[in-house]
Amino acid sequence: MPKEMTSHERFRRMYAHEEADRIPVVDGPWSATIERWLREGLPKDVPWEDYFGMDRCGSIGVDNSPRYEAKVLEETPEYRVVTTAWGATLKNWTHAASTPQFMGSPSWTRIPGGRPRAG
């Protein structure tokens, strides 16, 4: 049986369109999911990536948003409504980790010079 590849070898081969032992697998679960896994028996001394055999990769975060002002519009014990740097209005539930409810975004128009602006 061939030796298992490292994440580096696997990604290098993928980008070179070469055969690898398997496709690279990456994920980013919500913290509530990891907390549930721990309650259900995930060993506390083993990183979840290692436990599930995930590949490791780094990332560089860049803010390429239009940089709208992010602010809280409404907050209750059940939810929080916010605007994001992308101009989207989202409702986040406080009692559950889930995908935010999309409530709207600014309309886009063109201005001289071709740059978009909220209209």
N, C-alpha and C positions, 0 to 999 in steps of 0.2 A: 504494500500500500504506500503511495507517495506521501512525502512529508507535507503536513498542513502548511499553507502559505501564511505569511504575516499579512497584516492589513496593507502595509506599504507595497508588498509584492502583488497583492490582489488588485489594488487600485492601479498600479503601474501597468499591469497587463490589460486591465479593462480599457484604460485610455489608449493603449497601443493596439487595441483590437486583437489581443492574443488570448489563447486559452488559459484559464485559471482553474483552481480546484473548485471554486464556486463563485457566484456573484458577490460583490461586497454588500453587506447589510448594515445599514445605519438607522437609528431611530432617535427620537427625542420625546419620551413620554412626559406627561404632566406630572408634577410633584405628587398630586393626589393618587396617581396610578402607582407610583413607586411606594407610597405609604401603604396602599392596599396590598401590593405584593409582599411587603414586609409583614403585614398582619397575616397574610396567607402562607408564610413560611420562607420567603426569600431570605437567605442567610445575611445577617447584618454585616458580616466581615468580608463579603464578596461584592464587588461592584456589579450592579445589574448588567452592565455591558459584558462583563466576563461571564456571568452566570448564563446569559442567553446567547453567548457566542457572537456578539456584535463586533463589527469592525470599528476601529477607532480612526477618527479623522479630525483635523483641526478646522477652524473656520475663522474668518475675519469679518467682523461686523462693520458695515458701512451705512451711514445714514444718507440715502439718496431720496428721501422724502421731500415734499415741497415745504416741509417744516411749518405746518400750521401749528397754532398754539394748542398743546394738549391740555385739556382741563376736564374737571369733573362737573357735569351738568346737574346731576341728581344722585342722591345717595339715600338708600333706605336699608333696613335690615335684610331685605331680600335681594336687592340688586344695586348696581352702580352704573349710571349712564355716563359715558366719557366721549370726548372727541380725541382723535389721534393726530399725530404729526402728518398723516396722510389726508386729514380732513374728514375721515369717516366718523360717524356717530355709532357707538356700540353699547349694548347692554350686557354687562357681565353679572352673572348670578353669584351671590356670595355663599350660598349653601352647597354649591356643586361645581366641580371643575368640568367645564364644557366649552364648546366653541361659542364665542360671544354672538349675541343676536345682532345682526346688521340692521341699523335703523335708518341710514341715509348717508349721503356724501354730497359735497358741493358740486354744482354744475360747472362745467369747464367751458370757457370761451377763449378766443384768440385775441391777443392784443398786438399792436405793431411790434415787429421784431420776431414774431412767431412764438413768443413765450406764453405758456398757458397761465391763466389766472382764474381764481374762483369768481363766478359771476352770479 
